[in-house]
Amino acid sequence: MASLAEGSPAPDFSARTGDGGEVSLSALRGQRGLILFFYPKDETPICRAEVCAFRDSYAAFQAAGFDVVGVSSDTNDSHDRFRERHQLPFALISDQDGELRKLYQVPRTLGLFPGRTTFVIDSAGIIRRVFTAAFASDEHVAQALQAIRT
């Protein structure tokens, strides 16, 4: 499955977070951009490193006018524990049915596991960067930071 192309409109979505909040791309449109990153699983070493790297760069994303949201197939309870344990300042979406992954055409890793893809979506709802790399988790934040600075 090919991922959505840079320069194309990002598919609109609305999803609930574990804390009862809601993330909606249309609600951000015209106001803020969005770093939407898909990762396989809470608390696995590579995923934990990636998510914590987004946490550590959160202030830079906010200052540039971007919100950050992570998506995995974990439950909301798992996300709540993960957010608390690692002091994550951004929302995590539970995509247990894989609908958001399908909407964003996130490829599977080795055809087996949920993929790792980051989308940088500007405030007009246009995808400015798509980065997919299953094992280079550190590159996702670097690619997103580079995209918001250009």
CNS distance restraints for C-alpha pairs under 8 A (distance, minus, plus):
assign (resid   1 and name CA) (resid 105 and name CA) 6.38 0.50 0.50
assign (resid   1 and name CA) (resid 106 and name CA) 7.35 0.50 0.50
assign (resid   1 and name CA) (resid 107 and name CA) 5.57 0.50 0.50
assign (resid   2 and name CA) (resid 105 and name CA) 6.33 0.50 0.50
assign (resid   2 and name CA) (resid 106 and name CA) 7.52 0.50 0.50
assign (resid   2 and name CA) (resid 107 and name CA) 6.75 0.50 0.50
assign (resid   3 and name CA) (resid 104 and name CA) 6.79 0.50 0.50
assign (resid   3 and name CA) (resid 105 and name CA) 4.79 0.50 0.50
assign (resid   3 and name CA) (resid 106 and name CA) 5.69 0.50 0.50
assign (resid   3 and name CA) (resid 107 and name CA) 6.75 0.50 0.50
assign (resid   3 and name CA) (resid 130 and name CA) 7.87 0.50 0.50
assign (resid   4 and name CA) (resid   8 and name CA) 7.24 0.50 0.50
assign (resid   4 and name CA) (resid  10 and name CA) 7.96 0.50 0.50
assign (resid   4 and name CA) (resid 104 and name CA) 6.40 0.50 0.50
assign (resid   4 and name CA) (resid 105 and name CA) 6.26 0.50 0.50
assign (resid   4 and name CA) (resid 130 and name CA) 7.62 0.50 0.50
assign (resid   5 and name CA) (resid 127 and name CA) 7.27 0.50 0.50
assign (resid   5 and name CA) (resid 130 and name CA) 7.21 0.50 0.50
assign (resid   6 and name CA) (resid 126 and name CA) 7.81 0.50 0.50
assign (resid   6 and name CA) (resid 127 and name CA) 5.11 0.50 0.50
assign (resid   6 and name CA) (resid 128 and name CA) 5.28 0.50 0.50
assign (resid   6 and name CA) (resid 129 and name CA) 5.54 0.50 0.50
assign (resid   6 and name CA) (resid 130 and name CA) 6.29 0.50 0.50
assign (resid   7 and name CA) (resid 126 and name CA) 5.93 0.50 0.50
assign (resid   7 and name CA) (resid 127 and name CA) 5.32 0.50 0.50
assign (resid   7 and name CA) (resid 128 and name CA) 5.80 0.50 0.50
assign (resid   8 and name CA) (resid 126 and name CA) 5.67 0.50 0.50
assign (resid   8 and name CA) (resid 127 and name CA) 5.66 0.50 0.50
assign (resid   9 and name CA) (resid 125 and name CA) 5.79 0.50 0.50
assign (resid   9 and name CA) (resid 126 and name CA) 4.44 0.50 0.50
assign (resid   9 and name CA) (resid 127 and name CA) 6.01 0.50 0.50
assign (resid  10 and name CA) (resid 104 and name CA) 7.94 0.50 0.50
assign (resid  10 and name CA) (resid 121 and name CA) 6.94 0.50 0.50
assign (resid  10 and name CA) (resid 125 and name CA) 5.61 0.50 0.50
assign (resid  10 and name CA) (resid 126 and name CA) 5.58 0.50 0.50
assign (resid  10 and name CA) (resid 127 and name CA) 5.69 0.50 0.50
assign (resid  11 and name CA) (resid 103 and name CA) 6.92 0.50 0.50
assign (resid  11 and name CA) (resid 104 and name CA) 7.01 0.50 0.50
assign (resid  12 and name CA) (resid  24 and name CA) 7.39 0.50 0.50
assign (resid  12 and name CA) (resid  25 and name CA) 5.51 0.50 0.50
assign (resid  12 and name CA) (resid  26 and name CA) 6.19 0.50 0.50
assign (resid  13 and name CA) (resid  23 and name CA) 7.95 0.50 0.50
assign (resid  13 and name CA) (resid  24 and name CA) 5.67 0.50 0.50
assign (resid  13 and name CA) (resid  25 and name CA) 5.79 0.50 0.50
assign (resid  13 and name CA) (resid  26 and name CA) 7.41 0.50 0.50
assign (resid  13 and name CA) (resid 100 and name CA) 7.78 0.50 0.50
assign (resid  14 and name CA) (resid  22 and name CA) 6.86 0.50 0.50
assign (resid  14 and name CA) (resid  23 and name CA) 5.57 0.50 0.50
assign (resid  14 and name CA) (resid  24 and name CA) 4.20 0.50 0.50
assign (resid  14 and name CA) (resid  25 and name CA) 6.68 0.50 0.50
assign (resid  15 and name CA) (resid  22 and name CA) 5.58 0.50 0.50
assign (resid  15 and name CA) (resid  23 and name CA) 5.32 0.50 0.50
assign (resid  15 and name CA) (resid  24 and name CA) 6.51 0.50 0.50
assign (resid  15 and name CA) (resid  93 and name CA) 6.87 0.50 0.50
assign (resid  16 and name CA) (resid  20 and name CA) 6.31 0.50 0.50
assign (resid  16 and name CA) (resid  21 and name CA) 5.73 0.50 0.50
assign (resid  16 and name CA) (resid  22 and name CA) 4.39 0.50 0.50
assign (resid  16 and name CA) (resid  23 and name CA) 6.31 0.50 0.50
assign (resid  16 and name CA) (resid  93 and name CA) 6.71 0.50 0.50
assign (resid  16 and name CA) (resid  94 and name CA) 7.97 0.50 0.50
assign (resid  17 and name CA) (resid  21 and name CA) 5.20 0.50 0.50
assign (resid  17 and name CA) (resid  22 and name CA) 5.80 0.50 0.50
assign (resid  17 and name CA) (resid  23 and name CA) 7.26 0.50 0.50
assign (resid  17 and name CA) (resid  76 and name CA) 6.90 0.50 0.50
assign (resid  17 and name CA) (resid  91 and name CA) 6.50 0.50 0.50
assign (resid  17 and name CA) (resid  92 and name CA) 6.13 0.50 0.50
assign (resid  17 and name CA) (resid  93 and name CA) 5.18 0.50 0.50
assign (resid  17 and name CA) (resid  94 and name CA) 6.97 0.50 0.50
assign (resid  18 and name CA) (resid  76 and name CA) 4.47 0.50 0.50
assign (resid  18 and name CA) (resid  77 and name CA) 6.72 0.50 0.50
assign (resid  18 and name CA) (resid  79 and name CA) 6.83 0.50 0.50
assign (resid  18 and name CA) (resid  80 and name CA) 6.21 0.50 0.50
assign (resid  18 and name CA) (resid  92 and name CA) 7.40 0.50 0.50
assign (resid  18 and name CA) (resid  93 and name CA) 7.25 0.50 0.50
assign (resid  18 and name CA) (resid  94 and name CA) 7.64 0.50 0.50
assign (resid  19 and name CA) (resid  80 and name CA) 7.30 0.50 0.50
assign (resid  23 and name CA) (resid  27 and name CA) 7.95 0.50 0.50
assign (resid  24 and name CA) (resid  28 and name CA) 6.76 0.50 0.50
assign (resid  25 and name CA) (resid  29 and name CA) 6.34 0.50 0.50
assign (resid  25 and name CA) (resid  34 and name CA) 7.86 0.50 0.50
assign (resid  25 and name CA) (resid 125 and name CA) 7.48 0.50 0.50
assign (resid  26 and name CA) (resid 125 and name CA) 7.94 0.50 0.50
assign (resid  28 and name CA) (resid  32 and name CA) 5.31 0.50 0.50
assign (resid  28 and name CA) (resid  33 and name CA) 6.86 0.50 0.50
assign (resid  28 and name CA) (resid  34 and name CA) 7.88 0.50 0.50
assign (resid  28 and name CA) (resid 123 and name CA) 6.83 0.50 0.50
assign (resid  29 and name CA) (resid  33 and name CA) 7.33 0.50 0.50
assign (resid  29 and name CA) (resid 123 and name CA) 5.11 0.50 0.50
assign (resid  29 and name CA) (resid 124 and name CA) 5.52 0.50 0.50
assign (resid  29 and name CA) (resid 125 and name CA) 5.95 0.50 0.50
assign (resid  30 and name CA) (resid 123 and name CA) 5.05 0.50 0.50
assign (resid  30 and name CA) (resid 124 and name CA) 5.54 0.50 0.50
assign (resid  31 and name CA) (resid 123 and name CA) 5.76 0.50 0.50
assign (resid  32 and name CA) (resid  65 and name CA) 5.31 0.50 0.50
assign (resid  32 and name CA) (resid  66 and name CA) 5.41 0.50 0.50
assign (resid  32 and name CA) (resid  67 and name CA) 6.83 0.50 0.50
assign (resid  32 and name CA) (resid 122 and name CA) 7.12 0.50 0.50
assign (resid  32 and name CA) (resid 123 and name CA) 4.73 0.50 0.50
assign (resid  33 and name CA) (resid  65 and name CA) 6.09 0.50 0.50
assign (resid  33 and name CA) (resid  66 and name CA) 4.35 0.50 0.50
assign (resid  33 and name CA) (resid  67 and name CA) 6.22 0.50 0.50
assign (resid  33 and name CA) (resid 120 and name CA) 7.58 0.50 0.50
assign (resid  33 and name CA) (resid 121 and name CA) 5.51 0.50 0.50
assign (resid  33 and name CA) (resid 122 and name CA) 4.25 0.50 0.50
assign (resid  33 and name CA) (resid 123 and name CA) 4.13 0.50 0.50
assign (resid  33 and name CA) (resid 124 and name CA) 7.59 0.50 0.50
assign (resid  33 and name CA) (resid 125 and name CA) 7.39 0.50 0.50
assign (resid  34 and name CA) (resid  66 and name CA) 5.03 0.50 0.50
assign (resid  34 and name CA) (resid  67 and name CA) 4.83 0.50 0.50
assign (resid  34 and name CA) (resid  68 and name CA) 5.79 0.50 0.50
assign (resid  34 and name CA) (resid  69 and name CA) 7.40 0.50 0.50
assign (resid  34 and name CA) (resid 119 and name CA) 7.92 0.50 0.50
assign (resid  34 and name CA) (resid 120 and name CA) 6.07 0.50 0.50
assign (resid  34 and name CA) (resid 121 and name CA) 5.07 0.50 0.50
assign (resid  34 and name CA) (resid 122 and name CA) 6.43 0.50 0.50
assign (resid  34 and name CA) (resid 123 and name CA) 7.40 0.50 0.50
assign (resid  35 and name CA) (resid  66 and name CA) 6.56 0.50 0.50
assign (resid  35 and name CA) (resid  67 and name CA) 6.11 0.50 0.50
assign (resid  35 and name CA) (resid  68 and name CA) 4.69 0.50 0.50
assign (resid  35 and name CA) (resid  69 and name CA) 6.26 0.50 0.50
assign (resid  35 and name CA) (resid 118 and name CA) 7.07 0.50 0.50
assign (resid  35 and name CA) (resid 119 and name CA) 5.84 0.50 0.50
assign (resid  35 and name CA) (resid 120 and name CA) 4.79 0.50 0.50
assign (resid  35 and name CA) (resid 121 and name CA) 6.29 0.50 0.50
assign (resid  35 and name CA) (resid 144 and name CA) 7.27 0.50 0.50
assign (resid  36 and name CA) (resid  68 and name CA) 6.14 0.50 0.50
assign (resid  36 and name CA) (resid  69 and name CA) 5.11 0.50 0.50
assign (resid  36 and name CA) (resid  70 and name CA) 6.00 0.50 0.50
assign (resid  36 and name CA) (resid  71 and name CA) 7.48 0.50 0.50
assign (resid  36 and name CA) (resid 118 and name CA) 5.82 0.50 0.50
assign (resid  36 and name CA) (resid 119 and name CA) 5.14 0.50 0.50
assign (resid  36 and name CA) (resid 120 and name CA) 6.52 0.50 0.50
assign (resid  36 and name CA) (resid 121 and name CA) 7.62 0.50 0.50
assign (resid  37 and name CA) (resid  68 and name CA) 7.89 0.50 0.50
assign (resid  37 and name CA) (resid  69 and name CA) 6.42 0.50 0.50
assign (resid  37 and name CA) (resid  70 and name CA) 4.93 0.50 0.50
assign (resid  37 and name CA) (resid  71 and name CA) 6.16 0.50 0.50
assign (resid  37 and name CA) (resid 116 and name CA) 7.42 0.50 0.50
assign (resid  37 and name CA) (resid 117 and name CA) 5.86 0.50 0.50
assign (resid  37 and name CA) (resid 118 and name CA) 4.16 0.50 0.50
assign (resid  37 and name CA) (resid 119 and name CA) 6.11 0.50 0.50
assign (resid  38 and name CA) (resid  70 and name CA) 5.86 0.50 0.50
assign (resid  38 and name CA) (resid  71 and name CA) 4.69 0.50 0.50
assign (resid  38 and name CA) (resid  72 and name CA) 5.94 0.50 0.50
assign (resid  38 and name CA) (resid 101 and name CA) 7.73 0.50 0.50
assign (resid  38 and name CA) (resid 106 and name CA) 7.83 0.50 0.50
assign (resid  38 and name CA) (resid 115 and name CA) 6.97 0.50 0.50
assign (resid  38 and name CA) (resid 116 and name CA) 5.25 0.50 0.50
assign (resid  38 and name CA) (resid 117 and name CA) 5.22 0.50 0.50
assign (resid  38 and name CA) (resid 118 and name CA) 6.14 0.50 0.50
assign (resid  39 and name CA) (resid  47 and name CA) 6.35 0.50 0.50
assign (resid  39 and name CA) (resid  70 and name CA) 7.25 0.50 0.50
assign (resid  39 and name CA) (resid  71 and name CA) 6.24 0.50 0.50
assign (resid  39 and name CA) (resid  72 and name CA) 5.42 0.50 0.50
assign (resid  39 and name CA) (resid 114 and name CA) 7.11 0.50 0.50
assign (resid  39 and name CA) (resid 115 and name CA) 6.30 0.50 0.50
assign (resid  39 and name CA) (resid 116 and name CA) 4.59 0.50 0.50
assign (resid  39 and name CA) (resid 117 and name CA) 6.92 0.50 0.50
assign (resid  40 and name CA) (resid  47 and name CA) 6.89 0.50 0.50
assign (resid  40 and name CA) (resid  72 and name CA) 5.59 0.50 0.50
assign (resid  40 and name CA) (resid  73 and name CA) 7.00 0.50 0.50
assign (resid  40 and name CA) (resid 113 and name CA) 7.00 0.50 0.50
assign (resid  40 and name CA) (resid 114 and name CA) 4.99 0.50 0.50
assign (resid  40 and name CA) (resid 115 and name CA) 6.07 0.50 0.50
assign (resid  40 and name CA) (resid 116 and name CA) 6.40 0.50 0.50
assign (resid  41 and name CA) (resid  47 and name CA) 6.34 0.50 0.50
assign (resid  41 and name CA) (resid  72 and name CA) 6.02 0.50 0.50
assign (resid  41 and name CA) (resid  73 and name CA) 6.87 0.50 0.50
assign (resid  41 and name CA) (resid  74 and name CA) 6.37 0.50 0.50
assign (resid  42 and name CA) (resid  47 and name CA) 6.43 0.50 0.50
assign (resid  42 and name CA) (resid  48 and name CA) 6.59 0.50 0.50
assign (resid  42 and name CA) (resid  72 and name CA) 7.57 0.50 0.50
assign (resid  42 and name CA) (resid  74 and name CA) 6.75 0.50 0.50
assign (resid  42 and name CA) (resid  78 and name CA) 7.20 0.50 0.50
assign (resid  42 and name CA) (resid  79 and name CA) 7.09 0.50 0.50
assign (resid  42 and name CA) (resid  82 and name CA) 6.60 0.50 0.50
assign (resid  43 and name CA) (resid  47 and name CA) 6.56 0.50 0.50
assign (resid  43 and name CA) (resid  48 and name CA) 5.31 0.50 0.50
assign (resid  43 and name CA) (resid  82 and name CA) 7.09 0.50 0.50
assign (resid  44 and name CA) (resid  48 and name CA) 5.80 0.50 0.50
assign (resid  45 and name CA) (resid  49 and name CA) 6.19 0.50 0.50
assign (resid  46 and name CA) (resid  50 and name CA) 6.29 0.50 0.50
assign (resid  46 and name CA) (resid 135 and name CA) 7.36 0.50 0.50
assign (resid  46 and name CA) (resid 137 and name CA) 6.42 0.50 0.50
assign (resid  47 and name CA) (resid  51 and name CA) 6.06 0.50 0.50
assign (resid  47 and name CA) (resid 137 and name CA) 7.20 0.50 0.50
assign (resid  48 and name CA) (resid  52 and name CA) 5.99 0.50 0.50
assign (resid  49 and name CA) (resid  53 and name CA) 6.07 0.50 0.50
assign (resid  49 and name CA) (resid 137 and name CA) 7.19 0.50 0.50
assign (resid  49 and name CA) (resid 138 and name CA) 7.46 0.50 0.50
assign (resid  50 and name CA) (resid  54 and name CA) 6.44 0.50 0.50
assign (resid  50 and name CA) (resid 137 and name CA) 5.18 0.50 0.50
assign (resid  50 and name CA) (resid 138 and name CA) 5.98 0.50 0.50
assign (resid  50 and name CA) (resid 140 and name CA) 7.43 0.50 0.50
assign (resid  50 and name CA) (resid 141 and name CA) 7.58 0.50 0.50
assign (resid  51 and name CA) (resid  55 and name CA) 6.32 0.50 0.50
assign (resid  51 and name CA) (resid  70 and name CA) 7.71 0.50 0.50
assign (resid  52 and name CA) (resid  56 and name CA) 6.10 0.50 0.50
assign (resid  52 and name CA) (resid  86 and name CA) 7.13 0.50 0.50
assign (resid  52 and name CA) (resid  88 and name CA) 7.47 0.50 0.50
assign (resid  53 and name CA) (resid  57 and name CA) 6.30 0.50 0.50
assign (resid  53 and name CA) (resid 138 and name CA) 7.23 0.50 0.50
assign (resid  53 and name CA) (resid 141 and name CA) 6.63 0.50 0.50
assign (resid  54 and name CA) (resid  58 and name CA) 5.84 0.50 0.50
assign (resid  54 and name CA) (resid  68 and name CA) 7.90 0.50 0.50
assign (resid  54 and name CA) (resid 141 and name CA) 6.04 0.50 0.50
assign (resid  55 and name CA) (resid  88 and name CA) 5.81 0.50 0.50
assign (resid  55 and name CA) (resid  89 and name CA) 6.71 0.50 0.50
assign (resid  55 and name CA) (resid  90 and name CA) 7.68 0.50 0.50
assign (resid  57 and name CA) (resid  61 and name CA) 6.57 0.50 0.50
assign (resid  57 and name CA) (resid 141 and name CA) 7.64 0.50 0.50
assign (resid  58 and name CA) (resid  62 and name CA) 6.16 0.50 0.50
assign (resid  58 and name CA) (resid  68 and name CA) 7.34 0.50 0.50
assign (resid  58 and name CA) (resid  89 and name CA) 7.63 0.50 0.50
assign (resid  59 and name CA) (resid  63 and name CA) 6.02 0.50 0.50
assign (resid  60 and name CA) (resid  64 and name CA) 6.29 0.50 0.50
assign (resid  60 and name CA) (resid 145 and name CA) 7.95 0.50 0.50
assign (resid  61 and name CA) (resid  65 and name CA) 6.44 0.50 0.50
assign (resid  61 and name CA) (resid  66 and name CA) 5.13 0.50 0.50
assign (resid  61 and name CA) (resid  67 and name CA) 6.72 0.50 0.50
assign (resid  61 and name CA) (resid  68 and name CA) 7.45 0.50 0.50
assign (resid  61 and name CA) (resid 145 and name CA) 7.36 0.50 0.50
assign (resid  61 and name CA) (resid 148 and name CA) 7.80 0.50 0.50
assign (resid  62 and name CA) (resid  66 and name CA) 5.09 0.50 0.50
assign (resid  62 and name CA) (resid  67 and name CA) 6.07 0.50 0.50
assign (resid  64 and name CA) (resid 148 and name CA) 6.96 0.50 0.50
assign (resid  66 and name CA) (resid 122 and name CA) 7.88 0.50 0.50
assign (resid  67 and name CA) (resid  90 and name CA) 7.73 0.50 0.50
assign (resid  68 and name CA) (resid  90 and name CA) 5.89 0.50 0.50
assign (resid  68 and name CA) (resid  91 and name CA) 7.25 0.50 0.50
assign (resid  69 and name CA) (resid  90 and name CA) 5.95 0.50 0.50
assign (resid  69 and name CA) (resid  91 and name CA) 5.17 0.50 0.50
assign (resid  69 and name CA) (resid  92 and name CA) 5.74 0.50 0.50
assign (resid  69 and name CA) (resid  93 and name CA) 7.33 0.50 0.50
assign (resid  70 and name CA) (resid  90 and name CA) 7.75 0.50 0.50
assign (resid  70 and name CA) (resid  91 and name CA) 6.51 0.50 0.50
assign (resid  70 and name CA) (resid  92 and name CA) 4.69 0.50 0.50
assign (resid  70 and name CA) (resid  93 and name CA) 6.20 0.50 0.50
assign (resid  71 and name CA) (resid  92 and name CA) 5.65 0.50 0.50
assign (resid  71 and name CA) (resid  93 and name CA) 4.76 0.50 0.50
assign (resid  71 and name CA) (resid  94 and name CA) 6.19 0.50 0.50
assign (resid  71 and name CA) (resid  95 and name CA) 6.55 0.50 0.50
assign (resid  72 and name CA) (resid  92 and name CA) 7.69 0.50 0.50
assign (resid  72 and name CA) (resid  93 and name CA) 6.60 0.50 0.50
assign (resid  72 and name CA) (resid  94 and name CA) 5.70 0.50 0.50
assign (resid  72 and name CA) (resid  95 and name CA) 5.68 0.50 0.50
assign (resid  72 and name CA) (resid  96 and name CA) 7.47 0.50 0.50
assign (resid  72 and name CA) (resid 114 and name CA) 7.98 0.50 0.50
assign (resid  73 and name CA) (resid  94 and name CA) 5.40 0.50 0.50
assign (resid  73 and name CA) (resid  95 and name CA) 4.55 0.50 0.50
assign (resid  73 and name CA) (resid  96 and name CA) 4.26 0.50 0.50
assign (resid  73 and name CA) (resid  97 and name CA) 7.37 0.50 0.50
assign (resid  73 and name CA) (resid  98 and name CA) 6.91 0.50 0.50
assign (resid  74 and name CA) (resid  78 and name CA) 6.08 0.50 0.50
assign (resid  74 and name CA) (resid  79 and name CA) 6.69 0.50 0.50
assign (resid  74 and name CA) (resid  94 and name CA) 5.60 0.50 0.50
assign (resid  74 and name CA) (resid  95 and name CA) 7.04 0.50 0.50
assign (resid  74 and name CA) (resid  96 and name CA) 6.33 0.50 0.50
assign (resid  75 and name CA) (resid  79 and name CA) 6.31 0.50 0.50
assign (resid  75 and name CA) (resid  94 and name CA) 5.51 0.50 0.50
assign (resid  75 and name CA) (resid  95 and name CA) 7.92 0.50 0.50
assign (resid  75 and name CA) (resid  96 and name CA) 6.88 0.50 0.50
assign (resid  76 and name CA) (resid  80 and name CA) 6.05 0.50 0.50
assign (resid  76 and name CA) (resid  93 and name CA) 7.36 0.50 0.50
assign (resid  76 and name CA) (resid  94 and name CA) 5.69 0.50 0.50
assign (resid  77 and name CA) (resid  81 and name CA) 6.37 0.50 0.50
assign (resid  78 and name CA) (resid  82 and name CA) 6.06 0.50 0.50
assign (resid  79 and name CA) (resid  83 and name CA) 5.91 0.50 0.50
assign (resid  79 and name CA) (resid  92 and name CA) 6.30 0.50 0.50
assign (resid  79 and name CA) (resid  93 and name CA) 7.79 0.50 0.50
assign (resid  79 and name CA) (resid  94 and name CA) 7.50 0.50 0.50
assign (resid  80 and name CA) (resid  84 and name CA) 6.17 0.50 0.50
assign (resid  81 and name CA) (resid  85 and name CA) 5.94 0.50 0.50
assign (resid  82 and name CA) (resid  86 and name CA) 6.15 0.50 0.50
assign (resid  82 and name CA) (resid  88 and name CA) 7.96 0.50 0.50
assign (resid  83 and name CA) (resid  87 and name CA) 5.48 0.50 0.50
assign (resid  83 and name CA) (resid  88 and name CA) 4.78 0.50 0.50
assign (resid  83 and name CA) (resid  89 and name CA) 7.67 0.50 0.50
assign (resid  83 and name CA) (resid  92 and name CA) 7.91 0.50 0.50
assign (resid  84 and name CA) (resid  88 and name CA) 6.74 0.50 0.50
assign (resid  95 and name CA) (resid  99 and name CA) 6.65 0.50 0.50
assign (resid  95 and name CA) (resid 100 and name CA) 6.35 0.50 0.50
assign (resid  95 and name CA) (resid 101 and name CA) 7.53 0.50 0.50
assign (resid  98 and name CA) (resid 102 and name CA) 6.21 0.50 0.50
assign (resid  99 and name CA) (resid 103 and name CA) 6.10 0.50 0.50
assign (resid 100 and name CA) (resid 104 and name CA) 6.16 0.50 0.50
assign (resid 101 and name CA) (resid 105 and name CA) 5.81 0.50 0.50
assign (resid 101 and name CA) (resid 106 and name CA) 5.21 0.50 0.50
assign (resid 102 and name CA) (resid 106 and name CA) 6.43 0.50 0.50
assign (resid 106 and name CA) (resid 114 and name CA) 8.00 0.50 0.50
assign (resid 106 and name CA) (resid 115 and name CA) 6.12 0.50 0.50
assign (resid 106 and name CA) (resid 116 and name CA) 7.55 0.50 0.50
assign (resid 106 and name CA) (resid 117 and name CA) 6.44 0.50 0.50
assign (resid 107 and name CA) (resid 111 and name CA) 7.89 0.50 0.50
assign (resid 107 and name CA) (resid 114 and name CA) 7.35 0.50 0.50
assign (resid 107 and name CA) (resid 115 and name CA) 5.41 0.50 0.50
assign (resid 107 and name CA) (resid 116 and name CA) 7.94 0.50 0.50
assign (resid 108 and name CA) (resid 112 and name CA) 6.08 0.50 0.50
assign (resid 108 and name CA) (resid 113 and name CA) 5.41 0.50 0.50
assign (resid 108 and name CA) (resid 114 and name CA) 4.87 0.50 0.50
assign (resid 108 and name CA) (resid 115 and name CA) 4.37 0.50 0.50
assign (resid 108 and name CA) (resid 116 and name CA) 7.97 0.50 0.50
assign (resid 109 and name CA) (resid 113 and name CA) 5.02 0.50 0.50
assign (resid 109 and name CA) (resid 114 and name CA) 6.11 0.50 0.50
assign (resid 109 and name CA) (resid 115 and name CA) 4.99 0.50 0.50
assign (resid 109 and name CA) (resid 116 and name CA) 7.68 0.50 0.50
assign (resid 109 and name CA) (resid 134 and name CA) 6.40 0.50 0.50
assign (resid 115 and name CA) (resid 132 and name CA) 7.79 0.50 0.50
assign (resid 115 and name CA) (resid 134 and name CA) 6.41 0.50 0.50
assign (resid 116 and name CA) (resid 132 and name CA) 5.88 0.50 0.50
assign (resid 116 and name CA) (resid 133 and name CA) 6.07 0.50 0.50
assign (resid 116 and name CA) (resid 134 and name CA) 5.22 0.50 0.50
assign (resid 116 and name CA) (resid 137 and name CA) 7.97 0.50 0.50
assign (resid 117 and name CA) (resid 130 and name CA) 7.02 0.50 0.50
assign (resid 117 and name CA) (resid 131 and name CA) 5.52 0.50 0.50
assign (resid 117 and name CA) (resid 132 and name CA) 4.28 0.50 0.50
assign (resid 117 and name CA) (resid 133 and name CA) 6.65 0.50 0.50
assign (resid 117 and name CA) (resid 134 and name CA) 7.82 0.50 0.50
assign (resid 117 and name CA) (resid 140 and name CA) 7.78 0.50 0.50
assign (resid 118 and name CA) (resid 129 and name CA) 7.81 0.50 0.50
assign (resid 118 and name CA) (resid 130 and name CA) 5.73 0.50 0.50
assign (resid 118 and name CA) (resid 131 and name CA) 5.19 0.50 0.50
assign (resid 118 and name CA) (resid 132 and name CA) 6.49 0.50 0.50
assign (resid 118 and name CA) (resid 140 and name CA) 6.34 0.50 0.50
assign (resid 118 and name CA) (resid 144 and name CA) 7.56 0.50 0.50
assign (resid 119 and name CA) (resid 127 and name CA) 6.65 0.50 0.50
assign (resid 119 and name CA) (resid 128 and name CA) 7.53 0.50 0.50
assign (resid 119 and name CA) (resid 129 and name CA) 5.70 0.50 0.50
assign (resid 119 and name CA) (resid 130 and name CA) 4.73 0.50 0.50
assign (resid 119 and name CA) (resid 131 and name CA) 6.67 0.50 0.50
assign (resid 119 and name CA) (resid 144 and name CA) 7.79 0.50 0.50
assign (resid 120 and name CA) (resid 127 and name CA) 5.80 0.50 0.50
assign (resid 120 and name CA) (resid 128 and name CA) 5.43 0.50 0.50
assign (resid 120 and name CA) (resid 129 and name CA) 4.98 0.50 0.50
assign (resid 120 and name CA) (resid 130 and name CA) 6.58 0.50 0.50
assign (resid 120 and name CA) (resid 144 and name CA) 6.26 0.50 0.50
assign (resid 120 and name CA) (resid 147 and name CA) 7.12 0.50 0.50
assign (resid 120 and name CA) (resid 148 and name CA) 7.72 0.50 0.50
assign (resid 121 and name CA) (resid 125 and name CA) 5.70 0.50 0.50
assign (resid 121 and name CA) (resid 126 and name CA) 5.38 0.50 0.50
assign (resid 121 and name CA) (resid 127 and name CA) 4.41 0.50 0.50
assign (resid 121 and name CA) (resid 128 and name CA) 5.67 0.50 0.50
assign (resid 121 and name CA) (resid 129 and name CA) 7.30 0.50 0.50
assign (resid 122 and name CA) (resid 126 and name CA) 5.46 0.50 0.50
assign (resid 122 and name CA) (resid 127 and name CA) 6.49 0.50 0.50
assign (resid 122 and name CA) (resid 128 and name CA) 6.56 0.50 0.50
assign (resid 128 and name CA) (resid 147 and name CA) 6.98 0.50 0.50
assign (resid 129 and name CA) (resid 143 and name CA) 7.90 0.50 0.50
assign (resid 129 and name CA) (resid 144 and name CA) 7.29 0.50 0.50
assign (resid 129 and name CA) (resid 147 and name CA) 6.36 0.50 0.50
assign (resid 131 and name CA) (resid 140 and name CA) 6.68 0.50 0.50
assign (resid 131 and name CA) (resid 143 and name CA) 7.12 0.50 0.50
assign (resid 132 and name CA) (resid 140 and name CA) 7.89 0.50 0.50
assign (resid 133 and name CA) (resid 137 and name CA) 6.95 0.50 0.50
assign (resid 133 and name CA) (resid 139 and name CA) 7.96 0.50 0.50
assign (resid 133 and name CA) (resid 140 and name CA) 7.78 0.50 0.50
assign (resid 136 and name CA) (resid 140 and name CA) 7.37 0.50 0.50
assign (resid 137 and name CA) (resid 141 and name CA) 7.90 0.50 0.50
assign (resid 138 and name CA) (resid 142 and name CA) 6.94 0.50 0.50
assign (resid 139 and name CA) (resid 143 and name CA) 5.92 0.50 0.50
assign (resid 140 and name CA) (resid 144 and name CA) 6.21 0.50 0.50
assign (resid 141 and name CA) (resid 145 and name CA) 6.05 0.50 0.50
assign (resid 142 and name CA) (resid 146 and name CA) 6.12 0.50 0.50
assign (resid 143 and name CA) (resid 147 and name CA) 6.16 0.50 0.50
assign (resid 144 and name CA) (resid 148 and name CA) 6.38 0.50 0.50
assign (resid 145 and name CA) (resid 149 and name CA) 6.39 0.50 0.50
assign (resid 146 and name CA) (resid 150 and name CA) 6.51 0.50 0.50
